[in-house]
Amino acid sequence: MGVGLVQMSCSASRDANLEKAVARIGDAAAAGAQVVCLQELFTGHYPCQSEDHRQFDAAEAVPGPTTEALARAASEHGVVVVGSLFERRAAGLFHNTAVVLDADGALAGVYRKMHIPDDPGYYEKFYFTPGDARPGFGSVATRFGRVGVCVCWDQWFPEAARLTALSGAEIIFYPTAIGWLPDEREAFGHSQHDAWETMMRSHAIANGVFVAATNRVGHEGPVGDGAPRGVDFWGASFIADPNGRVLARADHEAEETLVVECDLASIETVRTHWPFLRDRRVDAYGDLTRRYVDAPRFDERLS
Amino acid sequence: MGVGLVQMSCSASRDANLEKAVARIGDAAAAGAQVVCLQELFTGHYPCQSEDHRQFDAAEAVPGPTTEALARAASEHGVVVVGSLFERRAAGLFHNTAVVLDADGALAGVYRKMHIPDDPGYYEKFYFTPGDARPGFGSVATRFGRVGVCVCWDQWFPEAARLTALSGAEIIFYPTAIGWLPDEREAFGHSQHDAWETMMRSHAIANGVFVAATNRVGHEGPVGDGAPRGVDFWGASFIADPNGRVLARADHEAEETLVVECDLASIETVRTHWPFLRDRRVDAYGDLTRRYVDAPRFDERLS
């Protein structure tokens, strides 16, 4: 599978962003990509730096104009496209949604972000209702392989990656919009980026799958008080193999389109040499559906 | 919490290994450690390079002579000790067991390894029955903080770390015995070690806890055909903070006793700034108790 990741900066113009993304899908296809992933909410500035009702005007239906544009690009180039958009499902009901367009342009899958963050400058709980599909995590067969998608904040939750892998995903894509607050960048920037990449590499290792993250790049804002100096989106889109090795990593500052060949057959080798799926203790995982497990000893039956 | 990790090589002499471990507990205490973790099965050579019934003779009861020796060391130095031993629970019923001795020498907790590996040179399924306590994962209050323990192969399973953290653990210890097969070391050694450390760092990040691994060091074997040139145990014991930053890491080749001060109060700050526990989708994690989830789409309800 040739994997393409389109790391962009975004302007306020939906048309310009969409045009840029579509052009880069073509570039990636020309460079050998078969599955191309765009970044989270690529049609505009990141909309959640403040809580502003006017931002809802940017939302659209799925399927709708953006999925149709991506479908045309997919079928024109014969590539699978993973896109991300601000979905209006009904009046007052919005999602942070990813879509998978198969290489013939068919809408193969719709994933509504399950884990929604809310932090100063990332006020997503104001905008997005968490996904409610059952199952919420999964994957879809495409012309070039079985594709799972999670979105941004999902990347911090091993449960999301595990459930996506258990559904048969060979690669998990993470469209993402994460950056540094300029005031924190010097003290915490390296550690924050490293933790972010480490988590997704760990999903690759734990599950024996490829993992690819496409992140936004460039400075945006400030908008409102949450991030008083705006956000430096940190780019660094990357793809990791099933051993967690980073095969390619984009720049922290510049736009970049990565294209990497991923040998899906290696999953078989990795999973039989480090056979974690063989040994999961499914009989002992029931408490993962609890919020907290008020301080049990690990040997309550013995004590 | 002052955390001490005792990374040793082991001889065939149980008495010599136990004497060395007890001496190093004293060294760690003198250097400021309050909780000291020994490596997996520290009283002997790693017993699972081959399937040999004679190895069962090394197993012992819990409580028993090793826990009693560790309890004396704990109370003498006023430190918590996390130990590991080959437990004989009944005729034909053995476990790979970790114990927590509180700082007064009391046996505070017994953890029986839940995930059991089986690979050439690591034939643990022949020796060890998987732990069957309910809950299988948890933690125990000690004089210096709430301690969780998992063992070696458990480190590859995010479920184990999550359940341990949900029980209130402030630090998760991993007594470990992992190494390189000499024939693979040049080609895969770096990647294997990096994946191992990455997984445990990810547990620290995902759960906002400290994580500490104590690994064996030195060459052992060969014993039998599974690892025809024996095993180079790779040391590299380490401790990571709740952001996944490695605070200290021991050598790959040499014995070493690490002592690191861990600020448990930082857990509060990390967990409120990256509030992953707030946002877990416990309503959508039910399938984690399934072995595999035969290829669902993520939008079955929509399709």
Chai-1 contact restraints between the chains, C-beta under 6 A:
chainA,res_idxA,chainB,res_idxB,connection_type,confidence,min_distance_angstrom,max_distance_angstrom,comment,restraint_id
A,G109,B,R297,contact,1.0,0.0,6.0,A-B,restraint_1
A,G109,B,D299,contact,1.0,0.0,6.0,A-B,restraint_2
A,V110,B,D299,contact,1.0,0.0,6.0,A-B,restraint_3
A,V110,B,L302,contact,1.0,0.0,6.0,A-B,restraint_4
A,Y111,B,F298,contact,1.0,0.0,6.0,A-B,restraint_5
A,M114,B,R281,contact,1.0,0.0,6.0,A-B,restraint_6
A,H115,B,D279,contact,1.0,0.0,6.0,A-B,restraint_7
A,A133,B,D299,contact,1.0,0.0,6.0,A-B,restraint_8
A,A133,B,R301,contact,1.0,0.0,6.0,A-B,restraint_9
A,R134,B,R301,contact,1.0,0.0,6.0,A-B,restraint_10
A,P135,B,P296,contact,1.0,0.0,6.0,A-B,restraint_11
A,G136,B,A284,contact,1.0,0.0,6.0,A-B,restraint_12
A,F137,B,F298,contact,1.0,0.0,6.0,A-B,restraint_13
A,G138,B,P296,contact,1.0,0.0,6.0,A-B,restraint_14
A,G138,B,R297,contact,1.0,0.0,6.0,A-B,restraint_15
A,G138,B,F298,contact,1.0,0.0,6.0,A-B,restraint_16
A,V140,B,R297,contact,1.0,0.0,6.0,A-B,restraint_17
A,W156,B,F276,contact,1.0,0.0,6.0,A-B,restraint_18
A,P158,B,P158,contact,1.0,0.0,6.0,A-B,restraint_19
A,P158,B,A206,contact,1.0,0.0,6.0,A-B,restraint_20
A,E159,B,Y285,contact,1.0,0.0,6.0,A-B,restraint_21
A,L163,B,D287,contact,1.0,0.0,6.0,A-B,restraint_22
A,L166,B,Y292,contact,1.0,0.0,6.0,A-B,restraint_23
A,L166,B,V293,contact,1.0,0.0,6.0,A-B,restraint_24
A,S167,B,V293,contact,1.0,0.0,6.0,A-B,restraint_25
A,S167,B,A295,contact,1.0,0.0,6.0,A-B,restraint_26
A,S167,B,P296,contact,1.0,0.0,6.0,A-B,restraint_27
A,G168,B,A295,contact,1.0,0.0,6.0,A-B,restraint_28
A,S191,B,N243,contact,1.0,0.0,6.0,A-B,restraint_29
A,S191,B,R245,contact,1.0,0.0,6.0,A-B,restraint_30
A,A195,B,I205,contact,1.0,0.0,6.0,A-B,restraint_31
A,A195,B,N243,contact,1.0,0.0,6.0,A-B,restraint_32
A,A195,B,G244,contact,1.0,0.0,6.0,A-B,restraint_33
A,T198,B,T198,contact,1.0,0.0,6.0,A-B,restraint_34
A,T198,B,R201,contact,1.0,0.0,6.0,A-B,restraint_35
A,T198,B,S202,contact,1.0,0.0,6.0,A-B,restraint_36
A,T198,B,G244,contact,1.0,0.0,6.0,A-B,restraint_37
A,M199,B,S202,contact,1.0,0.0,6.0,A-B,restraint_38
A,M199,B,I205,contact,1.0,0.0,6.0,A-B,restraint_39
A,R201,B,T198,contact,1.0,0.0,6.0,A-B,restraint_40
A,S202,B,T198,contact,1.0,0.0,6.0,A-B,restraint_41
A,S202,B,M199,contact,1.0,0.0,6.0,A-B,restraint_42
A,S202,B,S202,contact,1.0,0.0,6.0,A-B,restraint_43
A,I205,B,A195,contact,1.0,0.0,6.0,A-B,restraint_44
A,I205,B,M199,contact,1.0,0.0,6.0,A-B,restraint_45
A,A206,B,P158,contact,1.0,0.0,6.0,A-B,restraint_46
A,N243,B,S191,contact,1.0,0.0,6.0,A-B,restraint_47
A,N243,B,A195,contact,1.0,0.0,6.0,A-B,restraint_48
A,G244,B,A195,contact,1.0,0.0,6.0,A-B,restraint_49
A,G244,B,T198,contact,1.0,0.0,6.0,A-B,restraint_50
A,R245,B,S191,contact,1.0,0.0,6.0,A-B,restraint_51
A,F276,B,W156,contact,1.0,0.0,6.0,A-B,restraint_52
A,D279,B,H115,contact,1.0,0.0,6.0,A-B,restraint_53
A,R281,B,M114,contact,1.0,0.0,6.0,A-B,restraint_54
A,V282,B,T289,contact,1.0,0.0,6.0,A-B,restraint_55
A,V282,B,R291,contact,1.0,0.0,6.0,A-B,restraint_56
A,A284,B,G136,contact,1.0,0.0,6.0,A-B,restraint_57
A,Y285,B,E159,contact,1.0,0.0,6.0,A-B,restraint_58
A,Y285,B,L288,contact,1.0,0.0,6.0,A-B,restraint_59
A,Y285,B,T289,contact,1.0,0.0,6.0,A-B,restraint_60
A,G286,B,T289,contact,1.0,0.0,6.0,A-B,restraint_61
A,D287,B,L163,contact,1.0,0.0,6.0,A-B,restraint_62
A,L288,B,Y285,contact,1.0,0.0,6.0,A-B,restraint_63
A,L288,B,L288,contact,1.0,0.0,6.0,A-B,restraint_64
A,T289,B,V282,contact,1.0,0.0,6.0,A-B,restraint_65
A,T289,B,Y285,contact,1.0,0.0,6.0,A-B,restraint_66
A,T289,B,G286,contact,1.0,0.0,6.0,A-B,restraint_67
A,R291,B,V282,contact,1.0,0.0,6.0,A-B,restraint_68
A,Y292,B,L166,contact,1.0,0.0,6.0,A-B,restraint_69
A,V293,B,L166,contact,1.0,0.0,6.0,A-B,restraint_70
A,V293,B,S167,contact,1.0,0.0,6.0,A-B,restraint_71
A,A295,B,S167,contact,1.0,0.0,6.0,A-B,restraint_72
A,A295,B,G168,contact,1.0,0.0,6.0,A-B,restraint_73
A,P296,B,P135,contact,1.0,0.0,6.0,A-B,restraint_74
A,P296,B,G138,contact,1.0,0.0,6.0,A-B,restraint_75
A,P296,B,S167,contact,1.0,0.0,6.0,A-B,restraint_76
A,R297,B,G109,contact,1.0,0.0,6.0,A-B,restraint_77
A,R297,B,G138,contact,1.0,0.0,6.0,A-B,restraint_78
A,R297,B,V140,contact,1.0,0.0,6.0,A-B,restraint_79
A,F298,B,Y111,contact,1.0,0.0,6.0,A-B,restraint_80
A,F298,B,F137,contact,1.0,0.0,6.0,A-B,restraint_81
A,F298,B,G138,contact,1.0,0.0,6.0,A-B,restraint_82
A,D299,B,G109,contact,1.0,0.0,6.0,A-B,restraint_83
A,D299,B,V110,contact,1.0,0.0,6.0,A-B,restraint_84
A,D299,B,A133,contact,1.0,0.0,6.0,A-B,restraint_85
A,R301,B,A133,contact,1.0,0.0,6.0,A-B,restraint_86
A,R301,B,R134,contact,1.0,0.0,6.0,A-B,restraint_87
A,L302,B,V110,contact,1.0,0.0,6.0,A-B,restraint_88
